[in-house]
Amino acid sequence: MNQETLSQLEQLVDKLIKRNSELQQEVTTLRENNTKLMDENETLQLEVLESEEKQKETSSTLTSLLEKLQSASAAG
């Protein structure tokens, strides 16, 4: 190999090392974002479950009140 080829190889290796480092940082950032989004998703899912439970309770209460009103109307 001649000196020019070695020089070109060194430059390419340097570029590859630099790009690899950039990609590793990008992967780290993406993993952190993914973890945050997964946590956020879990929180939202729990909120939905709680909301559904409250909605069921409200529906049950309203049904009970409606039945009482219907009974009162029928008795009256």
C-alpha positions in Angstrom: 0.0 0.0 0.0 1.2 3.5 -0.7 1.1 6.4 1.6 -1.9 8.0 -0.1 -4.0 4.8 0.3 -3.1 4.7 4.0 -4.0 8.3 4.4 -7.4 7.7 2.8 -8.0 4.7 4.9 -7.2 6.7 8.1 -9.6 9.4 7.1 -12.4 6.8 6.4 -11.8 5.1 9.7 -11.9 8.4 11.5 -15.2 9.2 9.7 -16.6 5.8 10.6 -15.6 6.2 14.2 -17.2 9.6 14.4 -20.4 8.4 12.7 -20.6 5.4 15.0 -20.3 7.7 18.0 -23.1 9.9 16.6 -25.3 6.8 16.0 -24.6 5.5 19.5 -25.7 8.8 21.0 -28.8 8.8 18.8 -29.7 5.3 19.9 -29.3 6.3 23.6 -31.6 9.3 23.0 -34.1 7.1 21.3 -34.0 4.6 24.1 -34.6 7.3 26.7 -37.5 8.7 24.7 -38.9 5.2 24.3 -38.8 4.7 28.0 -40.5 8.0 28.7 -43.2 7.2 26.2 -43.8 3.7 27.6 -44.2 5.2 31.1 -46.5 7.9 29.8 -48.5 5.2 27.9 -48.8 3.1 31.1 -50.0 6.1 33.0 -52.6 6.9 30.4 -53.8 3.4 30.3 -54.3 3.4 34.1 -56.2 6.7 33.8 -58.5 5.2 31.2 -59.2 2.2 33.4 -60.0 4.5 36.3 -62.2 6.6 34.1 -64.1 3.5 32.9 -64.6 2.4 36.5 -65.9 5.8 37.5 -68.2 5.8 34.4 -69.5 2.3 35.5 -70.2 3.6 39.0 -72.0 6.7 37.7 -74.0 4.6 35.3 -75.0 2.2 38.2 -76.0 5.2 40.4 -78.1 6.7 37.6 -79.8 3.4 36.9 -80.6 3.0 40.6 -82.0 6.5 40.8 -84.1 6.0 37.6 -85.5 2.8 39.1 -86.4 4.6 42.3 -88.1 7.3 40.3 -90.0 4.8 38.2 -91.1 3.0 41.4 -92.2 6.3 43.0 -94.2 7.1 39.8 -95.8 3.7 39.7 -96.8 3.9 43.4 -98.1 7.4 43.1 
